[in-house]
Amino acid sequence: MIVHTRCRVDDRLETRLIGWAVHESYTVEGDDGAKTFTGRHFWGRGRRGYVEPLVGDEADEVAGSLGLNSLPDGDTGTSVAILDPVFGERDDAEAMRWIVDAMVWNLWPKMLPEGGDAPMRFSAHHEGLAVPVPRPSEVPHLRPFVWAYDDMTSLVEHKSMGRVLGRLGMRKFISPQGRPPRVAQEAGIGDRLHHTCLMRPVDLVVKYLEGPPFFEESGGYAAVFRADAAVDRVFAAAEPASHDAWLVDKLSGDDQRLAKHALRKINDAMKEASGPARVANEAGEGVSLAGMSRLMAGLMAGTAGEGAEAVFAAGTTPPGGSSGTGRGSGGLAGAGGIPGPRGGSGVPSGRRRVLYDGAPEHDVVDGEAVIVQRFTLPDAGSYVVHGRPAVALGDGRGVETEPPIGASIPTVLGWRAGSGPVTDGSSLHTVGGDGTVWSLVVRPAPDTMTEVTVVAEAGGEDR
């Protein structure tokens, strides 16, 4: 590979160029006996037994002859050219995709903030054509790490030594569909995400550290740990030449104590995140609802649920006696089942039709696991739409009317038109008849089945 760079040396700019290759080690027999070489080869200007880079105009001239772009006067930067790369089984297009994926998965913190003044700009071209470089938040399996990066507020410290070691952010989520890119698999990420991205203050990915799997197959967690600048030298010394791990055993003394403590705290955080969430009762004791639900699951019979796609006009009675008010039902991932719609009476005066667009679905909004019920308002006019989420009791026994003390309840997070942003509010004021597909976004209660009811009323009336 060839590296051409312009850097600042004291109060001046200097251009440099050097080439090197890494191959297998070898031994040469000479007059002084056998001499072993590491397999590293350098090209530049020999001086005092070393190969040093070309500098100044000579470096620019050689770079130009090799086809490397020259930097504008006064600018700094680096160009790296890999000569005759071996792509193996990949064709050119697959190789370019792999290179772009490698940039994103290893350098994504340098791409933040997206659309703003990011520290670095990335682009890729093949045969003169641009190869798209996705934003980190557009990569499904990488997106949770971006959320965790934004949540890096937990301080990791060694209290007895009085040292801050870094900051940690953690996010739980519903697992994205499909397998991660091959680059991510080569970095140690499998079909499920339960990892912490380790980095130093320079914001370059060192390693995706694997933790215990999430307790439910449909979920996962992602964390980001960034070492504090005050202890950067400790973690830098723990890295091998490939800069892809923290080998704390190569350290000694206080440095080893600090690095081991940081990794222990990270592993403790992943272990806690891998289990079911705990809720506090009135006495302040931790209660694991998921653990209890698994113990009692064998005592319960499951019931198949119906969809919520149908709409029934006022004055009609569908099979089962459902009213004209639109109703849907959904369940949190891992809950024991999805309840069917409940029966009811005729449509009250002032109510308007709601047409469901499919059954409720799981989704992730701003890093939070939610239930989304899409619907349309087929009749023209002004509407006030309410979301009525509730915990379903199962077996057609209705919904929970009085939750236990300290228990979580499902809540309305907001509303979304099409694929637009989510608007906060427990009610939606809009007009119908224009074909807009609305989404009711609900935060479910952990370890429960959630029934979602959408109620639409004539505008101006709030009943």
Protein Blocks (a to p, Z undefined) as FASTA:
>chain_A
ZZdddddehjaccddddddddddddddddfkopcddehiacddddeehiacddehjllmm
mmmmnopacddehiacdddddehiaekjacfklmmmmmmmmmmmmmmmmmpcehiacfbd
cdddeehiacddddfklmmklmmmmmmmmmmmbccddfknopafbdcddddddddedjdd
fklmmnopafbdcddddddfkopafbdcdddddfbfkbccdddddddfklmmmmmmmpcf
kopaccfklpgcjllmmmmmmmmmmmmmmmmmmpccddddfkopacdfklmmmmmmmmpc
cdddddfkbccdehiacehiiafbdcdddddehiabdcdddddddddehiacdddebjad
dddeehiacdddddddfbgcdddddddddddebjhlapafbdcehiacdddfbdcehjbc
cdedjbdcddehkopacdddddddehiacddddddddehiaZZ
